[in-house]
Amino acid sequence: MAELLSPNQIRNGPKPYKRRRVTDNRDYKVLYRFTKENVEWITHYFYGDDNLDTRGGAVSNEIKIKCFLRYVGDPGFQSGIGEIAFTIFITEVSNKIYERANEWIEFPQTNEELRNSKQEW
């Protein structure tokens, strides 16, 4: 019997995964500062359609984005996800944003553009 089980199963038993909380559509704006559609768009924009990690308890790209948005909105927030994993998500999403920042952020190149930007501000 013992040779049929892996060492981890003998020692620890099967790994139980907690059920993840589901967010209601009405709570998205309060929790993440965006609507559900916006969170889905942001996830698709930075990660595309693929979710490469398919393990049983793997965290989806959408959950990584949600963790990042909650952290940016309330840095004291961290619930339901381990501190190390949470830190990895924040770093990963921050790097994704940094990679595409040039598409969204433009700085004035000349003095005239700088003056115009100040005036518009």
VMD Tcl script that builds the backbone (N, CA, C; Angstrom):
set m [mol new atoms 363]
animate dup $m
set s [atomselect $m all]
$s set {name element resname resid chain x y z} {
  {N N MET 1 A 0.823 -1.196 0.000}
  {CA C MET 1 A 0.000 0.000 0.000}
  {C C MET 1 A 0.865 1.257 0.000}
  {N N ALA 2 A 1.937 1.240 0.797}
  {CA C ALA 2 A 2.774 2.433 0.913}
  {C C ALA 2 A 3.482 2.763 -0.387}
  {N N GLU 3 A 3.807 1.744 -1.205}
  {CA C GLU 3 A 4.515 2.035 -2.445}
  {C C GLU 3 A 3.616 2.670 -3.505}
  {N N LEU 4 A 2.313 2.651 -3.332}
  {CA C LEU 4 A 1.391 3.269 -4.278}
  {C C LEU 4 A 1.221 4.766 -4.036}
  {N N LEU 5 A 1.600 5.229 -2.880}
  {CA C LEU 5 A 1.431 6.639 -2.531}
  {C C LEU 5 A 2.767 7.364 -2.611}
  {N N SER 6 A 2.715 8.619 -2.987}
  {CA C SER 6 A 3.940 9.420 -3.007}
  {C C SER 6 A 4.325 9.788 -1.579}
  {N N PRO 7 A 5.595 10.132 -1.345}
  {CA C PRO 7 A 6.025 10.511 0.010}
  {C C PRO 7 A 5.227 11.678 0.587}
  {N N ASN 8 A 4.839 12.637 -0.256}
  {CA C ASN 8 A 4.060 13.776 0.241}
  {C C ASN 8 A 2.676 13.349 0.708}
  {N N GLN 9 A 2.069 12.396 0.022}
  {CA C GLN 9 A 0.750 11.928 0.423}
  {C C GLN 9 A 0.818 11.156 1.733}
  {N N ILE 10 A 1.891 10.421 1.937}
  {CA C ILE 10 A 2.039 9.667 3.178}
  {C C ILE 10 A 2.238 10.629 4.340}
  {N N ARG 11 A 3.095 11.625 4.147}
  {CA C ARG 11 A 3.405 12.582 5.200}
  {C C ARG 11 A 2.252 13.542 5.467}
  {N N ASN 12 A 1.756 14.157 4.422}
  {CA C ASN 12 A 0.830 15.267 4.597}
  {C C ASN 12 A -0.612 14.957 4.207}
  {N N GLY 13 A -0.831 13.965 3.400}
  {CA C GLY 13 A -2.161 13.722 2.864}
  {C C GLY 13 A -2.400 14.636 1.678}
  {N N PRO 14 A -3.544 14.523 1.046}
  {CA C PRO 14 A -3.816 15.391 -0.108}
  {C C PRO 14 A -3.902 16.852 0.326}
  {N N LYS 15 A -3.441 17.732 -0.530}
  {CA C LYS 15 A -3.421 19.154 -0.186}
  {C C LYS 15 A -4.813 19.760 -0.376}
  {N N PRO 16 A -5.400 20.260 0.691}
  {CA C PRO 16 A -6.727 20.886 0.555}
  {C C PRO 16 A -6.582 22.349 0.120}
  {N N TYR 17 A -7.431 22.778 -0.785}
  {CA C TYR 17 A -7.437 24.167 -1.223}
  {C C TYR 17 A -8.685 24.840 -0.677}
  {N N LYS 18 A -8.517 26.023 -0.135}
  {CA C LYS 18 A -9.667 26.777 0.357}
  {C C LYS 18 A -10.475 27.293 -0.823}
  {N N ARG 19 A -11.768 27.388 -0.633}
  {CA C ARG 19 A -12.610 27.965 -1.671}
  {C C ARG 19 A -12.364 29.465 -1.698}
  {N N ARG 20 A -12.189 29.998 -2.893}
  {CA C ARG 20 A -11.943 31.431 -3.039}
  {C C ARG 20 A -13.258 32.185 -2.971}
  {N N ARG 21 A -13.189 33.362 -2.381}
  {CA C ARG 21 A -14.381 34.201 -2.300}
  {C C ARG 21 A -14.719 34.751 -3.677}
  {N N VAL 22 A -15.993 34.852 -3.959}
  {CA C VAL 22 A -16.459 35.416 -5.220}
  {C C VAL 22 A -16.919 36.838 -4.947}
  {N N THR 23 A -16.492 37.767 -5.790}
  {CA C THR 23 A -16.848 39.170 -5.612}
  {C C THR 23 A -18.124 39.474 -6.380}
  {N N ASP 24 A -19.089 40.090 -5.707}
  {CA C ASP 24 A -20.310 40.530 -6.384}
  {C C ASP 24 A -19.987 41.696 -7.297}
  {N N ASN 25 A -20.748 41.817 -8.375}
  {CA C ASN 25 A -20.531 42.917 -9.319}
  {C C ASN 25 A -20.664 44.277 -8.649}
  {N N ARG 26 A -21.565 44.394 -7.689}
  {CA C ARG 26 A -21.788 45.694 -7.044}
  {C C ARG 26 A -20.626 46.096 -6.131}
  {N N ASP 27 A -19.807 45.121 -5.709}
  {CA C ASP 27 A -18.689 45.412 -4.806}
  {C C ASP 27 A -17.399 45.775 -5.535}
  {N N TYR 28 A -17.337 45.557 -6.828}
  {CA C TYR 28 A -16.103 45.810 -7.583}
  {C C TYR 28 A -15.631 47.246 -7.432}
  {N N LYS 29 A -16.540 48.192 -7.577}
  {CA C LYS 29 A -16.172 49.612 -7.533}
  {C C LYS 29 A -15.588 49.968 -6.160}
  {N N VAL 30 A -16.153 49.427 -5.107}
  {CA C VAL 30 A -15.677 49.719 -3.752}
  {C C VAL 30 A -14.328 49.046 -3.491}
  {N N LEU 31 A -14.200 47.788 -3.879}
  {CA C LEU 31 A -12.987 47.031 -3.569}
  {C C LEU 31 A -11.805 47.382 -4.457}
  {N N TYR 32 A -12.062 47.534 -5.771}
  {CA C TYR 32 A -10.960 47.668 -6.723}
  {C C TYR 32 A -10.892 49.020 -7.411}
  {N N ARG 33 A -11.860 49.898 -7.137}
  {CA C ARG 33 A -11.929 51.235 -7.758}
  {C C ARG 33 A -12.259 51.168 -9.249}
  {N N PHE 34 A -12.661 50.007 -9.743}
  {CA C PHE 34 A -13.024 49.804 -11.140}
  {C C PHE 34 A -14.251 48.902 -11.205}
  {N N THR 35 A -14.944 48.922 -12.344}
  {CA C THR 35 A -16.040 47.983 -12.562}
  {C C THR 35 A -15.464 46.621 -12.939}
  {N N LYS 36 A -16.321 45.601 -12.924}
  {CA C LYS 36 A -15.867 44.253 -13.280}
  {C C LYS 36 A -15.325 44.226 -14.708}
  {N N GLU 37 A -15.996 44.925 -15.615}
  {CA C GLU 37 A -15.556 44.960 -17.008}
  {C C GLU 37 A -14.169 45.590 -17.123}
  {N N ASN 38 A -13.921 46.655 -16.345}
  {CA C ASN 38 A -12.610 47.303 -16.370}
  {C C ASN 38 A -11.514 46.380 -15.844}
  {N N VAL 39 A -11.803 45.647 -14.781}
  {CA C VAL 39 A -10.817 44.712 -14.222}
  {C C VAL 39 A -10.503 43.619 -15.245}
  {N N GLU 40 A -11.533 43.121 -15.920}
  {CA C GLU 40 A -11.308 42.105 -16.958}
  {C C GLU 40 A -10.485 42.677 -18.111}
  {N N TRP 41 A -10.765 43.929 -18.501}
  {CA C TRP 41 A -10.010 44.563 -19.584}
  {C C TRP 41 A -8.546 44.737 -19.190}
  {N N ILE 42 A -8.306 45.205 -17.968}
  {CA C ILE 42 A -6.933 45.400 -17.482}
  {C C ILE 42 A -6.185 44.062 -17.490}
  {N N THR 43 A -6.850 43.014 -17.025}
  {CA C THR 43 A -6.227 41.685 -17.013}
  {C C THR 43 A -5.869 41.253 -18.430}
  {N N HIS 44 A -6.799 41.426 -19.350}
  {CA C HIS 44 A -6.543 41.042 -20.742}
  {C C HIS 44 A -5.436 41.910 -21.351}
  {N N TYR 45 A -5.419 43.191 -21.026}
  {CA C TYR 45 A -4.427 44.112 -21.590}
  {C C TYR 45 A -3.008 43.731 -21.171}
  {N N PHE 46 A -2.826 43.401 -19.905}
  {CA C PHE 46 A -1.481 43.108 -19.402}
  {C C PHE 46 A -1.081 41.636 -19.543}
  {N N TYR 47 A -2.034 40.718 -19.513}
  {CA C TYR 47 A -1.701 39.294 -19.550}
  {C C TYR 47 A -2.168 38.571 -20.810}
  {N N GLY 48 A -3.024 39.182 -21.597}
  {CA C GLY 48 A -3.564 38.490 -22.763}
  {C C GLY 48 A -4.591 37.452 -22.343}
  {N N ASP 49 A -4.844 36.498 -23.212}
  {CA C ASP 49 A -5.861 35.480 -22.942}
  {C C ASP 49 A -5.326 34.282 -22.179}
  {N N ASP 50 A -4.024 34.155 -22.120}
  {CA C ASP 50 A -3.466 32.936 -21.543}
  {C C ASP 50 A -3.309 33.022 -20.036}
  {N N ASN 51 A -3.600 31.901 -19.395}
  {CA C ASN 51 A -3.316 31.723 -17.983}
  {C C ASN 51 A -2.473 30.456 -17.913}
  {N N LEU 52 A -1.155 30.619 -17.969}
  {CA C LEU 52 A -0.248 29.492 -18.157}
  {C C LEU 52 A -0.195 28.537 -16.971}
  {N N ASP 53 A -0.464 29.020 -15.782}
  {CA C ASP 53 A -0.353 28.183 -14.598}
  {C C ASP 53 A -1.664 27.428 -14.396}
  {N N THR 54 A -1.637 26.119 -14.521}
  {CA C THR 54 A -2.868 25.334 -14.461}
  {C C THR 54 A -2.895 24.364 -13.288}
  {N N ARG 55 A -2.068 24.582 -12.294}
  {CA C ARG 55 A -2.089 23.705 -11.122}
  {C C ARG 55 A -3.435 23.827 -10.412}
  {N N GLY 56 A -3.727 22.886 -9.526}
  {CA C GLY 56 A -5.017 22.859 -8.839}
  {C C GLY 56 A -5.343 24.132 -8.088}
  {N N GLY 57 A -4.390 24.688 -7.378}
  {CA C GLY 57 A -4.649 25.879 -6.577}
  {C C GLY 57 A -3.985 27.117 -7.122}
  {N N ALA 58 A -3.635 27.101 -8.411}
  {CA C ALA 58 A -2.929 28.242 -8.998}
  {C C ALA 58 A -3.815 29.483 -8.989}
  {N N VAL 59 A -3.196 30.613 -8.788}
  {CA C VAL 59 A -3.915 31.885 -8.760}
  {C C VAL 59 A -3.997 32.419 -10.184}
  {N N SER 60 A -5.200 32.799 -10.606}
  {CA C SER 60 A -5.388 33.286 -11.972}
  {C C SER 60 A -4.812 34.689 -12.118}
  {N N ASN 61 A -4.618 35.089 -13.361}
  {CA C ASN 61 A -4.107 36.436 -13.631}
  {C C ASN 61 A -5.079 37.501 -13.145}
  {N N GLU 62 A -6.371 37.229 -13.234}
  {CA C GLU 62 A -7.364 38.202 -12.760}
  {C C GLU 62 A -7.245 38.416 -11.253}
  {N N ILE 63 A -7.000 37.357 -10.511}
  {CA C ILE 63 A -6.834 37.502 -9.063}
  {C C ILE 63 A -5.568 38.291 -8.749}
  {N N LYS 64 A -4.507 38.093 -9.534}
  {CA C LYS 64 A -3.283 38.875 -9.340}
  {C C LYS 64 A -3.566 40.362 -9.539}
  {N N ILE 65 A -4.322 40.689 -10.591}
  {CA C ILE 65 A -4.678 42.090 -10.851}
  {C C ILE 65 A -5.547 42.625 -9.722}
  {N N LYS 66 A -6.498 41.836 -9.248}
  {CA C LYS 66 A -7.362 42.274 -8.144}
  {C C LYS 66 A -6.534 42.548 -6.886}
  {N N CYS 67 A -5.581 41.662 -6.583}
  {CA C CYS 67 A -4.708 41.880 -5.416}
  {C C CYS 67 A -3.936 43.182 -5.571}
  {N N PHE 68 A -3.412 43.417 -6.768}
  {CA C PHE 68 A -2.659 44.642 -7.022}
  {C C PHE 68 A -3.546 45.873 -6.838}
  {N N LEU 69 A -4.753 45.840 -7.401}
  {CA C LEU 69 A -5.654 46.993 -7.298}
  {C C LEU 69 A -6.066 47.249 -5.854}
  {N N ARG 70 A -6.326 46.192 -5.088}
  {CA C ARG 70 A -6.658 46.374 -3.672}
  {C C ARG 70 A -5.469 46.959 -2.915}
  {N N TYR 71 A -4.269 46.476 -3.235}
  {CA C TYR 71 A -3.064 46.967 -2.566}
  {C C TYR 71 A -2.839 48.444 -2.870}
  {N N VAL 72 A -3.013 48.834 -4.136}
  {CA C VAL 72 A -2.815 50.236 -4.512}
  {C C VAL 72 A -3.859 51.114 -3.826}
  {N N GLY 73 A -5.092 50.628 -3.726}
  {CA C GLY 73 A -6.158 51.397 -3.087}
  {C C GLY 73 A -6.040 51.443 -1.576}
  {N N ASP 74 A -5.542 50.361 -0.972}
  {CA C ASP 74 A -5.422 50.269 0.479}
  {C C ASP 74 A -4.210 49.404 0.807}
  {N N PRO 75 A -3.018 50.014 0.966}
  {CA C PRO 75 A -1.788 49.235 1.170}
  {C C PRO 75 A -1.812 48.328 2.395}
  {N N GLY 76 A -2.688 48.579 3.340}
  {CA C GLY 76 A -2.767 47.728 4.518}
  {C C GLY 76 A -3.531 46.447 4.264}
  {N N PHE 77 A -4.169 46.330 3.095}
  {CA C PHE 77 A -4.984 45.160 2.781}
  {C C PHE 77 A -4.124 43.967 2.403}
  {N N GLN 78 A -4.426 42.837 2.994}
  {CA C GLN 78 A -3.903 41.549 2.548}
  {C C GLN 78 A -4.695 40.488 3.282}
  {N N SER 79 A -5.542 39.791 2.563}
  {CA C SER 79 A -6.386 38.795 3.206}
  {C C SER 79 A -6.566 37.598 2.290}
  {N N GLY 80 A -6.373 36.415 2.823}
  {CA C GLY 80 A -6.637 35.203 2.072}
  {C C GLY 80 A -5.486 34.713 1.216}
  {N N ILE 81 A -4.426 35.490 1.097}
  {CA C ILE 81 A -3.270 35.090 0.291}
  {C C ILE 81 A -2.028 35.308 1.142}
  {N N GLY 82 A -1.108 34.379 1.088}
  {CA C GLY 82 A 0.112 34.474 1.878}
  {C C GLY 82 A 0.943 35.694 1.520}
  {N N GLU 83 A 1.694 36.172 2.489}
  {CA C GLU 83 A 2.481 37.395 2.312}
  {C C GLU 83 A 3.502 37.279 1.179}
  {N N ILE 84 A 4.159 36.152 1.077}
  {CA C ILE 84 A 5.165 35.979 0.024}
  {C C ILE 84 A 4.503 35.970 -1.345}
  {N N ALA 85 A 3.415 35.219 -1.486}
  {CA C ALA 85 A 2.699 35.181 -2.765}
  {C C ALA 85 A 2.177 36.567 -3.117}
  {N N PHE 86 A 1.659 37.267 -2.126}
  {CA C PHE 86 A 1.126 38.611 -2.341}
  {C C PHE 86 A 2.223 39.541 -2.863}
  {N N THR 87 A 3.394 39.469 -2.269}
  {CA C THR 87 A 4.529 40.287 -2.703}
  {C C THR 87 A 4.928 39.949 -4.138}
  {N N ILE 88 A 4.908 38.674 -4.471}
  {CA C ILE 88 A 5.239 38.252 -5.840}
  {C C ILE 88 A 4.229 38.829 -6.829}
  {N N PHE 89 A 2.935 38.801 -6.484}
  {CA C PHE 89 A 1.899 39.346 -7.374}
  {C C PHE 89 A 2.095 40.833 -7.597}
  {N N ILE 90 A 2.347 41.569 -6.513}
  {CA C ILE 90 A 2.520 43.021 -6.617}
  {C C ILE 90 A 3.710 43.330 -7.525}
  {N N THR 91 A 4.809 42.615 -7.333}
  {CA C THR 91 A 5.999 42.825 -8.161}
  {C C THR 91 A 5.726 42.466 -9.614}
  {N N GLU 92 A 5.076 41.343 -9.842}
  {CA C GLU 92 A 4.792 40.889 -11.208}
  {C C GLU 92 A 3.903 41.880 -11.958}
  {N N VAL 93 A 2.819 42.317 -11.320}
  {CA C VAL 93 A 1.904 43.257 -11.980}
  {C C VAL 93 A 2.585 44.611 -12.170}
  {N N SER 94 A 3.365 45.058 -11.191}
  {CA C SER 94 A 4.097 46.325 -11.337}
  {C C SER 94 A 5.039 46.273 -12.531}
  {N N ASN 95 A 5.719 45.152 -12.709}
  {CA C ASN 95 A 6.620 45.000 -13.856}
  {C C ASN 95 A 5.855 44.994 -15.172}
  {N N LYS 96 A 4.679 44.366 -15.190}
  {CA C LYS 96 A 3.843 44.371 -16.399}
  {C C LYS 96 A 3.434 45.802 -16.754}
  {N N ILE 97 A 3.068 46.583 -15.754}
  {CA C ILE 97 A 2.677 47.978 -15.985}
  {C C ILE 97 A 3.877 48.771 -16.477}
  {N N TYR 98 A 5.028 48.562 -15.865}
  {CA C TYR 98 A 6.248 49.271 -16.257}
  {C C TYR 98 A 6.619 48.982 -17.708}
  {N N GLU 99 A 6.462 47.716 -18.128}
  {CA C GLU 99 A 6.796 47.330 -19.503}
  {C C GLU 99 A 5.968 48.095 -20.533}
  {N N ARG 100 A 4.729 48.432 -20.188}
  {CA C ARG 100 A 3.839 49.085 -21.149}
  {C C ARG 100 A 3.603 50.554 -20.824}
  {N N ALA 101 A 4.358 51.104 -19.897}
  {CA C ALA 101 A 4.147 52.488 -19.464}
  {C C ALA 101 A 4.350 53.492 -20.592}
  {N N ASN 102 A 5.276 53.225 -21.495}
  {CA C ASN 102 A 5.544 54.167 -22.589}
  {C C ASN 102 A 4.358 54.344 -23.519}
  {N N GLU 103 A 3.452 53.385 -23.537}
  {CA C GLU 103 A 2.256 53.505 -24.365}
  {C C GLU 103 A 1.265 54.506 -23.776}
  {N N TRP 104 A 1.360 54.768 -22.475}
  {CA C TRP 104 A 0.373 55.605 -21.792}
  {C C TRP 104 A 0.932 56.925 -21.280}
  {N N ILE 105 A 2.209 56.974 -21.007}
  {CA C ILE 105 A 2.803 58.160 -20.382}
  {C C ILE 105 A 3.749 58.826 -21.366}
  {N N GLU 106 A 3.545 60.111 -21.586}
  {CA C GLU 106 A 4.428 60.880 -22.459}
  {C C GLU 106 A 4.878 62.132 -21.713}
  {N N PHE 107 A 6.157 62.406 -21.787}
  {CA C PHE 107 A 6.708 63.599 -21.174}
  {C C PHE 107 A 7.017 64.619 -22.259}
  {N N PRO 108 A 6.843 65.898 -21.963}
  {CA C PRO 108 A 7.166 66.934 -22.949}
  {C C PRO 108 A 8.644 66.878 -23.328}
  {N N GLN 109 A 8.921 67.034 -24.632}
  {CA C GLN 109 A 10.292 66.948 -25.123}
  {C C GLN 109 A 10.935 68.321 -25.316}
  {N N THR 110 A 10.128 69.334 -25.548}
  {CA C THR 110 A 10.667 70.676 -25.778}
  {C C THR 110 A 10.116 71.623 -24.722}
  {N N ASN 111 A 10.728 72.804 -24.643}
  {CA C ASN 111 A 10.252 73.805 -23.686}
  {C C ASN 111 A 8.835 74.258 -24.017}
  {N N GLU 112 A 8.531 74.362 -25.305}
  {CA C GLU 112 A 7.190 74.787 -25.708}
  {C C GLU 112 A 6.138 73.750 -25.292}
  {N N GLU 113 A 6.445 72.475 -25.491}
  {CA C GLU 113 A 5.532 71.413 -25.058}
  {C C GLU 113 A 5.358 71.441 -23.540}
  {N N LEU 114 A 6.437 71.733 -22.819}
  {CA C LEU 114 A 6.371 71.818 -21.366}
  {C C LEU 114 A 5.459 72.955 -20.935}
  {N N ARG 115 A 5.605 74.128 -21.569}
  {CA C ARG 115 A 4.737 75.267 -21.246}
  {C C ARG 115 A 3.273 74.938 -21.544}
  {N N ASN 116 A 3.024 74.312 -22.691}
  {CA C ASN 116 A 1.651 73.942 -23.044}
  {C C ASN 116 A 1.063 72.953 -22.041}
  {N N SER 117 A 1.870 72.005 -21.611}
  {CA C SER 117 A 1.406 71.027 -20.630}
  {C C SER 117 A 1.070 71.696 -19.307}
  {N N LYS 118 A 1.904 72.633 -18.881}
  {CA C LYS 118 A 1.643 73.361 -17.637}
  {C C LYS 118 A 0.355 74.157 -17.746}
  {N N GLN 119 A 0.146 74.772 -18.902}
  {CA C GLN 119 A -1.047 75.582 -19.113}
  {C C GLN 119 A -2.306 74.702 -19.103}
  {N N GLU 120 A -2.223 73.543 -19.754}
  {CA C GLU 120 A -3.361 72.628 -19.794}
  {C C GLU 120 A -3.669 72.055 -18.419}
  {N N TRP 121 A -2.653 71.914 -17.607}
  {CA C TRP 121 A -2.830 71.337 -16.276}
  {C C TRP 121 A -3.615 72.283 -15.414}
}
mol reanalyze $m
mol bondsrecalc $m
mol representation Tube
mol addrep $m
